[in-house]
Amino acid sequence: MTTPATAALDALKVYETAAAAHLAACKTHDDAAIAQTGNACDAAEIACDAAYEVADAARFAAARRQVPRICAECSRVFDLLDDTDAQEWYYGHDCE
């Protein structure tokens, strides 16, 4: 069974591979060869960007599954990825 954290790490590895390919394609650039290598670099950049988006989404999904914070006094559950909940958790809230 793949956990969200494992999926995030796997997606990050794909991104790192795509970023390395993009860097390798761009290293072949020089002023005289941009016309010939530009397409390879552009394609590698697109693949890199797409892999980054997948890795970022996987990281966010893994973060969403973290243990929620629960107030000991009122038993309210706080989602720390939500700005309002996070502010109320860290700076106080009114227990009913």
Distance bins in CASP14 RR format, pairs under 12 A and 6 or more apart:
PFRMAT RR
TARGET T0000
AUTHOR 0000-0000-0000
RMODE 2
METHOD distances of the structure
MODEL  1
1 7 0 0 0 0 0 1 0 0 0 0 0
2 8 0 0 0 0 0 1 0 0 0 0 0
2 9 0 0 0 0 0 1 0 0 0 0 0
2 10 1 0 0 1 0 0 0 0 0 0 0
2 11 0 0 0 0 0 1 0 0 0 0 0
2 58 0 0 0 0 0 1 0 0 0 0 0
2 61 0 0 0 0 0 1 0 0 0 0 0
2 62 0 0 0 0 0 1 0 0 0 0 0
3 9 0 0 0 0 1 0 0 0 0 0 0
3 10 0 0 0 0 0 1 0 0 0 0 0
3 58 0 0 0 0 0 1 0 0 0 0 0
3 61 0 0 0 0 0 1 0 0 0 0 0
3 62 1 0 0 1 0 0 0 0 0 0 0
3 65 0 0 0 0 1 0 0 0 0 0 0
3 66 0 0 0 0 0 1 0 0 0 0 0
4 10 0 0 0 0 0 1 0 0 0 0 0
4 11 0 0 0 0 0 1 0 0 0 0 0
4 57 0 0 0 0 0 1 0 0 0 0 0
4 58 1 0 0 1 0 0 0 0 0 0 0
4 59 0 0 0 0 1 0 0 0 0 0 0
4 60 0 0 0 0 1 0 0 0 0 0 0
4 61 1 0 1 0 0 0 0 0 0 0 0
4 62 1 1 0 0 0 0 0 0 0 0 0
4 63 0 0 0 0 1 0 0 0 0 0 0
4 64 1 0 0 1 0 0 0 0 0 0 0
4 65 1 0 1 0 0 0 0 0 0 0 0
4 66 0 0 0 0 1 0 0 0 0 0 0
5 11 0 0 0 0 0 1 0 0 0 0 0
5 12 0 0 0 0 0 1 0 0 0 0 0
5 58 0 0 0 0 1 0 0 0 0 0 0
5 59 0 0 0 0 1 0 0 0 0 0 0
5 60 0 0 0 0 0 1 0 0 0 0 0
5 61 0 0 0 0 1 0 0 0 0 0 0
5 62 1 0 1 0 0 0 0 0 0 0 0
5 63 0 0 0 0 1 0 0 0 0 0 0
5 64 0 0 0 0 0 1 0 0 0 0 0
5 65 1 0 0 1 0 0 0 0 0 0 0
5 66 0 0 0 0 1 0 0 0 0 0 0
6 12 0 0 0 0 0 1 0 0 0 0 0
6 13 0 0 0 0 0 1 0 0 0 0 0
6 58 0 0 0 0 1 0 0 0 0 0 0
6 59 0 0 0 0 0 1 0 0 0 0 0
6 61 0 0 0 0 0 1 0 0 0 0 0
6 62 0 0 0 0 1 0 0 0 0 0 0
6 65 0 0 0 0 0 1 0 0 0 0 0
7 13 0 0 0 0 0 1 0 0 0 0 0
7 14 0 0 0 0 0 1 0 0 0 0 0
7 54 0 0 0 0 1 0 0 0 0 0 0
7 55 0 0 0 0 1 0 0 0 0 0 0
7 57 0 0 0 0 1 0 0 0 0 0 0
7 58 1 0 1 0 0 0 0 0 0 0 0
7 59 0 0 0 0 1 0 0 0 0 0 0
7 60 0 0 0 0 0 1 0 0 0 0 0
7 61 1 0 0 1 0 0 0 0 0 0 0
7 62 1 0 0 1 0 0 0 0 0 0 0
7 63 0 0 0 0 0 1 0 0 0 0 0
7 65 0 0 0 0 0 1 0 0 0 0 0
8 14 0 0 0 0 0 1 0 0 0 0 0
8 15 0 0 0 0 0 1 0 0 0 0 0
8 54 0 0 0 0 1 0 0 0 0 0 0
8 55 1 0 0 1 0 0 0 0 0 0 0
8 56 0 0 0 0 1 0 0 0 0 0 0
8 57 0 0 0 0 1 0 0 0 0 0 0
8 58 1 0 1 0 0 0 0 0 0 0 0
8 59 1 0 1 0 0 0 0 0 0 0 0
8 60 0 0 0 0 1 0 0 0 0 0 0
8 61 1 0 0 1 0 0 0 0 0 0 0
8 62 1 0 1 0 0 0 0 0 0 0 0
8 63 0 0 0 0 1 0 0 0 0 0 0
8 64 0 0 0 0 0 1 0 0 0 0 0
8 65 0 0 0 0 0 1 0 0 0 0 0
8 66 0 0 0 0 0 1 0 0 0 0 0
9 15 0 0 0 0 0 1 0 0 0 0 0
9 16 0 0 0 0 0 1 0 0 0 0 0
9 55 0 0 0 0 1 0 0 0 0 0 0
9 58 0 0 0 0 1 0 0 0 0 0 0
9 59 0 0 0 0 1 0 0 0 0 0 0
9 62 0 0 0 0 1 0 0 0 0 0 0
10 16 0 0 0 0 0 1 0 0 0 0 0
10 17 0 0 0 0 0 1 0 0 0 0 0
10 51 0 0 0 0 0 1 0 0 0 0 0
10 54 0 0 0 0 1 0 0 0 0 0 0
10 55 0 0 0 0 1 0 0 0 0 0 0
10 58 1 0 0 1 0 0 0 0 0 0 0
10 59 0 0 0 0 0 1 0 0 0 0 0
10 62 0 0 0 0 0 1 0 0 0 0 0
11 17 0 0 0 0 0 1 0 0 0 0 0
11 18 0 0 0 0 0 1 0 0 0 0 0
11 50 0 0 0 0 0 1 0 0 0 0 0
11 51 1 0 0 1 0 0 0 0 0 0 0
11 52 0 0 0 0 1 0 0 0 0 0 0
11 53 0 0 0 0 1 0 0 0 0 0 0
11 54 1 0 1 0 0 0 0 0 0 0 0
11 55 1 1 0 0 0 0 0 0 0 0 0
11 56 0 0 0 0 1 0 0 0 0 0 0
11 57 1 0 0 1 0 0 0 0 0 0 0
11 58 1 0 1 0 0 0 0 0 0 0 0
11 59 1 0 0 1 0 0 0 0 0 0 0
11 60 0 0 0 0 0 1 0 0 0 0 0
11 61 0 0 0 0 1 0 0 0 0 0 0
11 62 0 0 0 0 1 0 0 0 0 0 0
12 18 0 0 0 0 0 1 0 0 0 0 0
12 19 0 0 0 0 0 1 0 0 0 0 0
12 51 0 0 0 0 1 0 0 0 0 0 0
12 52 0 0 0 0 1 0 0 0 0 0 0
12 54 0 0 0 0 1 0 0 0 0 0 0
12 55 1 0 1 0 0 0 0 0 0 0 0
12 56 0 0 0 0 1 0 0 0 0 0 0
12 57 0 0 0 0 0 1 0 0 0 0 0
12 58 1 0 0 1 0 0 0 0 0 0 0
12 59 1 0 0 1 0 0 0 0 0 0 0
12 62 0 0 0 0 0 1 0 0 0 0 0
13 19 0 0 0 0 0 1 0 0 0 0 0
13 20 0 0 0 0 0 1 0 0 0 0 0
13 51 0 0 0 0 1 0 0 0 0 0 0
13 54 0 0 0 0 0 1 0 0 0 0 0
13 55 0 0 0 0 1 0 0 0 0 0 0
13 58 0 0 0 0 0 1 0 0 0 0 0
14 20 0 0 0 0 0 1 0 0 0 0 0
14 21 0 0 0 0 0 1 0 0 0 0 0
14 47 0 0 0 0 1 0 0 0 0 0 0
14 48 0 0 0 0 1 0 0 0 0 0 0
14 50 0 0 0 0 1 0 0 0 0 0 0
14 51 1 0 1 0 0 0 0 0 0 0 0
14 52 0 0 0 0 1 0 0 0 0 0 0
14 53 0 0 0 0 0 1 0 0 0 0 0
14 54 1 0 0 1 0 0 0 0 0 0 0
14 55 1 0 0 1 0 0 0 0 0 0 0
14 56 0 0 0 0 0 1 0 0 0 0 0
14 58 0 0 0 0 1 0 0 0 0 0 0
15 21 0 0 0 0 0 1 0 0 0 0 0
15 22 0 0 0 0 0 1 0 0 0 0 0
15 47 0 0 0 0 1 0 0 0 0 0 0
15 48 1 0 0 1 0 0 0 0 0 0 0
15 49 0 0 0 0 1 0 0 0 0 0 0
15 50 0 0 0 0 1 0 0 0 0 0 0
15 51 1 0 1 0 0 0 0 0 0 0 0
15 52 1 0 1 0 0 0 0 0 0 0 0
15 53 0 0 0 0 1 0 0 0 0 0 0
15 54 1 0 0 1 0 0 0 0 0 0 0
15 55 1 0 1 0 0 0 0 0 0 0 0
15 56 0 0 0 0 1 0 0 0 0 0 0
15 57 0 0 0 0 0 1 0 0 0 0 0
15 58 0 0 0 0 1 0 0 0 0 0 0
15 59 0 0 0 0 0 1 0 0 0 0 0
16 22 0 0 0 0 0 1 0 0 0 0 0
16 23 0 0 0 0 0 1 0 0 0 0 0
16 48 0 0 0 0 1 0 0 0 0 0 0
16 51 0 0 0 0 1 0 0 0 0 0 0
16 52 0 0 0 0 1 0 0 0 0 0 0
16 55 0 0 0 0 1 0 0 0 0 0 0
17 23 0 0 0 0 0 1 0 0 0 0 0
17 24 0 0 0 0 0 1 0 0 0 0 0
17 44 0 0 0 0 0 1 0 0 0 0 0
17 47 0 0 0 0 1 0 0 0 0 0 0
17 48 0 0 0 0 1 0 0 0 0 0 0
17 51 1 0 0 1 0 0 0 0 0 0 0
17 52 0 0 0 0 0 1 0 0 0 0 0
17 55 0 0 0 0 0 1 0 0 0 0 0
18 24 0 0 0 0 0 1 0 0 0 0 0
18 25 0 0 0 0 0 1 0 0 0 0 0
18 43 0 0 0 0 0 1 0 0 0 0 0
18 44 1 0 0 1 0 0 0 0 0 0 0
18 45 0 0 0 0 1 0 0 0 0 0 0
18 46 0 0 0 0 1 0 0 0 0 0 0
18 47 1 0 1 0 0 0 0 0 0 0 0
18 48 1 0 1 0 0 0 0 0 0 0 0
18 49 0 0 0 0 1 0 0 0 0 0 0
18 50 1 0 0 1 0 0 0 0 0 0 0
18 51 1 1 0 0 0 0 0 0 0 0 0
18 52 1 0 0 1 0 0 0 0 0 0 0
18 53 0 0 0 0 0 1 0 0 0 0 0
18 54 0 0 0 0 1 0 0 0 0 0 0
18 55 0 0 0 0 1 0 0 0 0 0 0
19 25 0 0 0 0 0 1 0 0 0 0 0
19 26 0 0 0 0 0 1 0 0 0 0 0
19 44 0 0 0 0 1 0 0 0 0 0 0
19 45 0 0 0 0 1 0 0 0 0 0 0
19 47 0 0 0 0 1 0 0 0 0 0 0
19 48 1 0 1 0 0 0 0 0 0 0 0
19 49 0 0 0 0 1 0 0 0 0 0 0
19 50 0 0 0 0 0 1 0 0 0 0 0
19 51 1 0 0 1 0 0 0 0 0 0 0
19 52 1 0 0 1 0 0 0 0 0 0 0
19 55 0 0 0 0 0 1 0 0 0 0 0
20 26 0 0 0 0 0 1 0 0 0 0 0
20 27 0 0 0 0 0 1 0 0 0 0 0
20 44 0 0 0 0 1 0 0 0 0 0 0
20 47 0 0 0 0 0 1 0 0 0 0 0
20 48 0 0 0 0 1 0 0 0 0 0 0
20 51 0 0 0 0 0 1 0 0 0 0 0
21 27 0 0 0 0 0 1 0 0 0 0 0
21 28 0 0 0 0 0 1 0 0 0 0 0
21 40 0 0 0 0 1 0 0 0 0 0 0
21 41 0 0 0 0 1 0 0 0 0 0 0
21 43 0 0 0 0 1 0 0 0 0 0 0
21 44 1 0 1 0 0 0 0 0 0 0 0
21 45 0 0 0 0 1 0 0 0 0 0 0
21 46 0 0 0 0 0 1 0 0 0 0 0
21 47 1 0 0 1 0 0 0 0 0 0 0
21 48 1 0 0 1 0 0 0 0 0 0 0
21 51 0 0 0 0 1 0 0 0 0 0 0
22 28 0 0 0 0 0 1 0 0 0 0 0
22 29 0 0 0 0 0 1 0 0 0 0 0
22 37 0 0 0 0 0 1 0 0 0 0 0
22 38 0 0 0 0 0 1 0 0 0 0 0
22 40 0 0 0 0 1 0 0 0 0 0 0
22 41 1 0 0 1 0 0 0 0 0 0 0
22 42 0 0 0 0 1 0 0 0 0 0 0
22 43 0 0 0 0 1 0 0 0 0 0 0
22 44 1 1 0 0 0 0 0 0 0 0 0
22 45 1 0 1 0 0 0 0 0 0 0 0
22 46 0 0 0 0 1 0 0 0 0 0 0
22 47 1 0 0 1 0 0 0 0 0 0 0
22 48 1 0 1 0 0 0 0 0 0 0 0
22 49 0 0 0 0 1 0 0 0 0 0 0
22 50 0 0 0 0 0 1 0 0 0 0 0
22 51 0 0 0 0 1 0 0 0 0 0 0
22 52 0 0 0 0 0 1 0 0 0 0 0
23 29 0 0 0 0 0 1 0 0 0 0 0
23 41 0 0 0 0 1 0 0 0 0 0 0
23 44 0 0 0 0 1 0 0 0 0 0 0
23 45 0 0 0 0 1 0 0 0 0 0 0
23 48 0 0 0 0 1 0 0 0 0 0 0
24 37 0 0 0 0 0 1 0 0 0 0 0
24 40 0 0 0 0 1 0 0 0 0 0 0
24 41 0 0 0 0 1 0 0 0 0 0 0
24 44 1 0 0 1 0 0 0 0 0 0 0
24 45 0 0 0 0 0 1 0 0 0 0 0
24 48 0 0 0 0 0 1 0 0 0 0 0
25 33 0 0 0 0 0 1 0 0 0 0 0
25 34 0 0 0 0 0 1 0 0 0 0 0
25 36 0 0 0 0 0 1 0 0 0 0 0
25 37 1 0 0 1 0 0 0 0 0 0 0
25 38 1 0 0 1 0 0 0 0 0 0 0
25 39 0 0 0 0 1 0 0 0 0 0 0
25 40 1 0 1 0 0 0 0 0 0 0 0
25 41 1 0 1 0 0 0 0 0 0 0 0
25 42 0 0 0 0 1 0 0 0 0 0 0
25 43 1 0 0 1 0 0 0 0 0 0 0
25 44 1 0 1 0 0 0 0 0 0 0 0
25 45 1 0 0 1 0 0 0 0 0 0 0
25 46 0 0 0 0 0 1 0 0 0 0 0
25 47 0 0 0 0 1 0 0 0 0 0 0
25 48 0 0 0 0 1 0 0 0 0 0 0
26 33 0 0 0 0 0 1 0 0 0 0 0
26 34 0 0 0 0 0 1 0 0 0 0 0
26 37 0 0 0 0 1 0 0 0 0 0 0
26 38 0 0 0 0 1 0 0 0 0 0 0
26 40 0 0 0 0 1 0 0 0 0 0 0
26 41 1 0 1 0 0 0 0 0 0 0 0
26 42 0 0 0 0 1 0 0 0 0 0 0
26 43 0 0 0 0 0 1 0 0 0 0 0
26 44 1 0 0 1 0 0 0 0 0 0 0
26 45 0 0 0 0 1 0 0 0 0 0 0
26 48 0 0 0 0 0 1 0 0 0 0 0
27 33 0 0 0 0 0 1 0 0 0 0 0
27 37 0 0 0 0 1 0 0 0 0 0 0
27 40 0 0 0 0 0 1 0 0 0 0 0
27 41 0 0 0 0 1 0 0 0 0 0 0
27 44 0 0 0 0 0 1 0 0 0 0 0
28 34 0 0 0 0 1 0 0 0 0 0 0
28 36 0 0 0 0 1 0 0 0 0 0 0
28 37 1 0 1 0 0 0 0 0 0 0 0
28 38 0 0 0 0 1 0 0 0 0 0 0
28 39 0 0 0 0 0 1 0 0 0 0 0
28 40 1 0 0 1 0 0 0 0 0 0 0
28 41 1 0 0 1 0 0 0 0 0 0 0
28 44 0 0 0 0 0 1 0 0 0 0 0
29 35 0 0 0 0 0 1 0 0 0 0 0
29 36 0 0 0 0 1 0 0 0 0 0 0
29 37 1 0 1 0 0 0 0 0 0 0 0
29 38 1 0 0 1 0 0 0 0 0 0 0
29 39 0 0 0 0 0 1 0 0 0 0 0
29 40 0 0 0 0 1 0 0 0 0 0 0
29 41 1 0 0 1 0 0 0 0 0 0 0
29 42 0 0 0 0 0 1 0 0 0 0 0
29 44 0 0 0 0 0 1 0 0 0 0 0
29 45 0 0 0 0 0 1 0 0 0 0 0
30 36 0 0 0 0 0 1 0 0 0 0 0
30 37 0 0 0 0 1 0 0 0 0 0 0
30 38 0 0 0 0 0 1 0 0 0 0 0
30 41 0 0 0 0 0 1 0 0 0 0 0
31 37 0 0 0 0 0 1 0 0 0 0 0
31 38 0 0 0 0 0 1 0 0 0 0 0
33 39 0 0 0 0 0 1 0 0 0 0 0
33 40 0 0 0 0 0 1 0 0 0 0 0
33 41 0 0 0 0 0 1 0 0 0 0 0
34 40 0 0 0 0 0 1 0 0 0 0 0
34 41 0 0 0 0 1 0 0 0 0 0 0
34 42 0 0 0 0 0 1 0 0 0 0 0
35 41 0 0 0 0 0 1 0 0 0 0 0
35 42 0 0 0 0 0 1 0 0 0 0 0
37 43 0 0 0 0 0 1 0 0 0 0 0
37 44 0 0 0 0 1 0 0 0 0 0 0
37 45 0 0 0 0 0 1 0 0 0 0 0
38 44 0 0 0 0 1 0 0 0 0 0 0
38 45 0 0 0 0 1 0 0 0 0 0 0
38 46 0 0 0 0 0 1 0 0 0 0 0
39 45 0 0 0 0 0 1 0 0 0 0 0
39 46 0 0 0 0 0 1 0 0 0 0 0
40 46 0 0 0 0 0 1 0 0 0 0 0
40 47 0 0 0 0 0 1 0 0 0 0 0
41 47 0 0 0 0 0 1 0 0 0 0 0
41 48 0 0 0 0 0 1 0 0 0 0 0
42 48 0 0 0 0 0 1 0 0 0 0 0
42 49 0 0 0 0 0 1 0 0 0 0 0
43 49 0 0 0 0 0 1 0 0 0 0 0
43 50 0 0 0 0 0 1 0 0 0 0 0
44 50 0 0 0 0 0 1 0 0 0 0 0
44 51 0 0 0 0 0 1 0 0 0 0 0
45 51 0 0 0 0 0 1 0 0 0 0 0
45 52 0 0 0 0 0 1 0 0 0 0 0
46 52 0 0 0 0 0 1 0 0 0 0 0
46 53 0 0 0 0 0 1 0 0 0 0 0
47 53 0 0 0 0 0 1 0 0 0 0 0
47 54 0 0 0 0 0 1 0 0 0 0 0
48 54 0 0 0 0 0 1 0 0 0 0 0
48 55 0 0 0 0 0 1 0 0 0 0 0
49 55 0 0 0 0 0 1 0 0 0 0 0
49 56 0 0 0 0 0 1 0 0 0 0 0
50 56 0 0 0 0 0 1 0 0 0 0 0
50 57 0 0 0 0 0 1 0 0 0 0 0
51 57 0 0 0 0 0 1 0 0 0 0 0
51 58 0 0 0 0 0 1 0 0 0 0 0
52 58 0 0 0 0 0 1 0 0 0 0 0
52 59 0 0 0 0 0 1 0 0 0 0 0
53 59 0 0 0 0 0 1 0 0 0 0 0
53 60 0 0 0 0 0 1 0 0 0 0 0
54 60 0 0 0 0 0 1 0 0 0 0 0
54 61 0 0 0 0 0 1 0 0 0 0 0
55 61 0 0 0 0 0 1 0 0 0 0 0
55 62 0 0 0 0 0 1 0 0 0 0 0
56 62 0 0 0 0 0 1 0 0 0 0 0
56 63 0 0 0 0 0 1 0 0 0 0 0
57 63 0 0 0 0 0 1 0 0 0 0 0
57 64 0 0 0 0 0 1 0 0 0 0 0
58 64 0 0 0 0 0 1 0 0 0 0 0
58 65 0 0 0 0 0 1 0 0 0 0 0
59 65 0 0 0 0 0 1 0 0 0 0 0
59 66 0 0 0 0 0 1 0 0 0 0 0
59 81 0 0 0 0 0 1 0 0 0 0 0
60 66 0 0 0 0 0 1 0 0 0 0 0
60 81 1 0 0 1 0 0 0 0 0 0 0
61 81 0 0 0 0 0 1 0 0 0 0 0
62 81 0 0 0 0 0 1 0 0 0 0 0
63 79 0 0 0 0 0 1 0 0 0 0 0
63 80 0 0 0 0 1 0 0 0 0 0 0
63 81 1 0 0 1 0 0 0 0 0 0 0
63 82 0 0 0 0 0 1 0 0 0 0 0
64 79 0 0 0 0 1 0 0 0 0 0 0
64 80 0 0 0 0 0 1 0 0 0 0 0
64 81 1 0 0 1 0 0 0 0 0 0 0
64 82 0 0 0 0 0 1 0 0 0 0 0
65 79 0 0 0 0 0 1 0 0 0 0 0
65 81 0 0 0 0 0 1 0 0 0 0 0
66 78 0 0 0 0 0 1 0 0 0 0 0
66 79 0 0 0 0 1 0 0 0 0 0 0
66 80 1 0 0 1 0 0 0 0 0 0 0
66 81 0 0 0 0 1 0 0 0 0 0 0
67 77 0 0 0 0 0 1 0 0 0 0 0
67 78 0 0 0 0 0 1 0 0 0 0 0
67 79 0 0 0 0 0 1 0 0 0 0 0
67 80 0 0 0 0 1 0 0 0 0 0 0
68 75 0 0 0 0 0 1 0 0 0 0 0
68 76 0 0 0 0 1 0 0 0 0 0 0
68 77 1 0 1 0 0 0 0 0 0 0 0
68 78 1 0 0 1 0 0 0 0 0 0 0
68 79 1 0 0 1 0 0 0 0 0 0 0
68 80 1 0 0 1 0 0 0 0 0 0 0
68 81 0 0 0 0 1 0 0 0 0 0 0
68 82 0 0 0 0 0 1 0 0 0 0 0
68 85 0 0 0 0 1 0 0 0 0 0 0
68 86 0 0 0 0 0 1 0 0 0 0 0
68 89 0 0 0 0 1 0 0 0 0 0 0
69 75 0 0 0 0 0 1 0 0 0 0 0
69 76 0 0 0 0 1 0 0 0 0 0 0
69 77 1 0 0 1 0 0 0 0 0 0 0
69 78 1 0 1 0 0 0 0 0 0 0 0
69 79 0 0 0 0 1 0 0 0 0 0 0
69 80 1 0 0 1 0 0 0 0 0 0 0
69 81 0 0 0 0 0 1 0 0 0 0 0
69 82 0 0 0 0 0 1 0 0 0 0 0
69 85 0 0 0 0 1 0 0 0 0 0 0
69 86 0 0 0 0 1 0 0 0 0 0 0
69 88 0 0 0 0 1 0 0 0 0 0 0
69 89 1 0 1 0 0 0 0 0 0 0 0
69 90 0 0 0 0 1 0 0 0 0 0 0
69 92 0 0 0 0 0 1 0 0 0 0 0
69 93 0 0 0 0 0 1 0 0 0 0 0
70 76 1 0 0 1 0 0 0 0 0 0 0
70 77 1 0 1 0 0 0 0 0 0 0 0
70 78 1 0 0 1 0 0 0 0 0 0 0
70 79 0 0 0 0 0 1 0 0 0 0 0
70 80 0 0 0 0 0 1 0 0 0 0 0
70 85 0 0 0 0 0 1 0 0 0 0 0
70 89 0 0 0 0 1 0 0 0 0 0 0
70 95 0 0 0 0 0 1 0 0 0 0 0
71 77 0 0 0 0 1 0 0 0 0 0 0
71 78 1 0 0 1 0 0 0 0 0 0 0
71 85 0 0 0 0 0 1 0 0 0 0 0
71 88 0 0 0 0 1 0 0 0 0 0 0
71 89 0 0 0 0 1 0 0 0 0 0 0
71 92 0 0 0 0 1 0 0 0 0 0 0
71 93 1 0 0 1 0 0 0 0 0 0 0
71 94 0 0 0 0 0 1 0 0 0 0 0
71 95 1 0 0 1 0 0 0 0 0 0 0
71 96 0 0 0 0 0 1 0 0 0 0 0
72 78 0 0 0 0 0 1 0 0 0 0 0
72 89 0 0 0 0 0 1 0 0 0 0 0
72 95 0 0 0 0 1 0 0 0 0 0 0
73 92 0 0 0 0 0 1 0 0 0 0 0
73 93 0 0 0 0 1 0 0 0 0 0 0
73 94 0 0 0 0 0 1 0 0 0 0 0
73 95 1 0 1 0 0 0 0 0 0 0 0
73 96 0 0 0 0 1 0 0 0 0 0 0
74 88 0 0 0 0 0 1 0 0 0 0 0
74 92 0 0 0 0 0 1 0 0 0 0 0
74 93 0 0 0 0 1 0 0 0 0 0 0
74 94 0 0 0 0 1 0 0 0 0 0 0
74 95 1 1 0 0 0 0 0 0 0 0 0
74 96 1 0 1 0 0 0 0 0 0 0 0
75 95 0 0 0 0 1 0 0 0 0 0 0
75 96 0 0 0 0 0 1 0 0 0 0 0
76 85 0 0 0 0 1 0 0 0 0 0 0
76 88 0 0 0 0 1 0 0 0 0 0 0
76 89 0 0 0 0 1 0 0 0 0 0 0
76 92 0 0 0 0 0 1 0 0 0 0 0
76 93 1 0 0 1 0 0 0 0 0 0 0
76 94 0 0 0 0 1 0 0 0 0 0 0
76 95 1 0 0 1 0 0 0 0 0 0 0
76 96 0 0 0 0 1 0 0 0 0 0 0
77 85 0 0 0 0 1 0 0 0 0 0 0
77 88 0 0 0 0 0 1 0 0 0 0 0
77 89 0 0 0 0 1 0 0 0 0 0 0
77 93 0 0 0 0 0 1 0 0 0 0 0
78 84 0 0 0 0 1 0 0 0 0 0 0
78 85 1 0 1 0 0 0 0 0 0 0 0
78 86 1 0 0 1 0 0 0 0 0 0 0
78 87 0 0 0 0 1 0 0 0 0 0 0
78 88 1 0 0 1 0 0 0 0 0 0 0
78 89 1 0 1 0 0 0 0 0 0 0 0
78 90 0 0 0 0 1 0 0 0 0 0 0
78 91 0 0 0 0 0 1 0 0 0 0 0
78 92 0 0 0 0 0 1 0 0 0 0 0
78 93 0 0 0 0 1 0 0 0 0 0 0
79 85 1 0 1 0 0 0 0 0 0 0 0
79 86 1 0 0 1 0 0 0 0 0 0 0
79 87 0 0 0 0 0 1 0 0 0 0 0
79 88 0 0 0 0 0 1 0 0 0 0 0
79 89 0 0 0 0 1 0 0 0 0 0 0
80 86 1 0 1 0 0 0 0 0 0 0 0
80 87 0 0 0 0 1 0 0 0 0 0 0
80 88 0 0 0 0 0 1 0 0 0 0 0
80 89 1 0 0 1 0 0 0 0 0 0 0
80 90 0 0 0 0 1 0 0 0 0 0 0
81 89 0 0 0 0 0 1 0 0 0 0 0
82 88 0 0 0 0 1 0 0 0 0 0 0
82 89 0 0 0 0 1 0 0 0 0 0 0
83 89 0 0 0 0 0 1 0 0 0 0 0
83 90 0 0 0 0 0 1 0 0 0 0 0
83 91 0 0 0 0 0 1 0 0 0 0 0
84 90 0 0 0 0 0 1 0 0 0 0 0
84 91 0 0 0 0 0 1 0 0 0 0 0
84 92 0 0 0 0 0 1 0 0 0 0 0
84 93 0 0 0 0 1 0 0 0 0 0 0
85 91 0 0 0 0 0 1 0 0 0 0 0
85 92 0 0 0 0 0 1 0 0 0 0 0
85 93 0 0 0 0 1 0 0 0 0 0 0
86 92 0 0 0 0 0 1 0 0 0 0 0
86 93 0 0 0 0 0 1 0 0 0 0 0
87 93 0 0 0 0 1 0 0 0 0 0 0
88 94 0 0 0 0 1 0 0 0 0 0 0
88 95 0 0 0 0 0 1 0 0 0 0 0
END
